[in-house]
Amino acid sequence: MNDVIRVVLADDHALVRAGLEQLLAGSGDISVVGTAADGEQAVDLACSLQPDVVLMDLQMPGVDGVSATREIRSRAAGVDVLVLTSYSDGGRILAALDAGAVGYLLKDAEPDEVMEGIRAVRRGESPLHPKAARQLLGARTGETGVELTPREHAVLELLRDGFSHHEVARRLGLSERTVKAHLISACARIGVADSDAAVEWLRRQGT
C-alpha cells in the first residue's frame, strides 16, 4: 500500500467525479480516498485525510479552486494540488500556480495523461498540459516587464549559481516539490519552456 497514491477529487459535477473515480480505480496504483463538490469540502478533506494529491477543478461554487488551493498549501503543506479544469487561459493558469498548484491539466486530456499527471506529481514533477503551456507563452508575448515573486527569484538565483533542486530546497527550507512549483510558475511568467531558459533570462537581467 505504500506505493499507492492517495487522491482526493474536487469537482462540482457529480458525473465528472464518478467518472474520474472509476478511471483511477482501474489504475492499480492510485486510490481515491475522498471526493469534494466544492472548494471548502476539498480543503476539509485535504486537512483531515492528508492525501498525496488533490485533483482540483477551478470553477466551483462557494470557494473556488484557486482559493482552495491556496488554503490547502497553507493548512496542509504536505498535500500537492494538481489542477484539472476546462480553462486554459493564461490568467487562470498563473493564478492557480501562484496559489501553489504544482501542475495544470485540461479536461480534454486523454485518460492516461490524467493518471500519468498524478504519478508525475508524486515523483515531484510539475505536469503542464501542452495547450496550457502554449497559452502561457502566448500570454507573455509582447510583455516588456516580468515581475517574479521573491521566492521564484530566489529559486532561479540559486539554480543560476549551480545548485541542484535538492540543494535549492534545503537552502530555502522548502520541499523539492515546492521548489519545482515555483520554477514552473517562474517559467510561465517569463514565457519560457524550461528552467535552463529561465536561468538564462535571469542572467540577461543582470540580477
C-alpha angles and dihedrals in degrees: 000000000000089000094053114105110225112217137187116203118214117189131128093222113085092203091055092048091050093048093049092046091052091046095050093043088066095052097084094217103051124073125190105220097175145001130215131196095200142015096267092056090046091056092047093050093045091054096043101038100032094210122187093240138015111207099211133197114204104213108064134137119265107357107029126215096263093052091044091051091052091049093049092051088051099045103026103031094171092060118091121214121215114188119223110181146136093241120095102167115128095238094058092045093052091045091054093047091047089053090056107268111152096205143013126216131173127228092238088067119116115261091248090054091056092050092045090049090057091048090048091055090051088053090054096257129131111229116203123185110239092235090052090049091053091049091052092050091047091049089056096049110116096011112136099188127052120188116197122194114250090253094050090049092050092051092051092046092055092046089050089053090056103260120144123236089258092052092046090052092050094048094048096040093241137124117257089244091057091048090053091048090054089047095053089047091051091049089051093051093048093043099237131128104228147016095262091059091046092052090048089051089053091051090053090053090058092226 
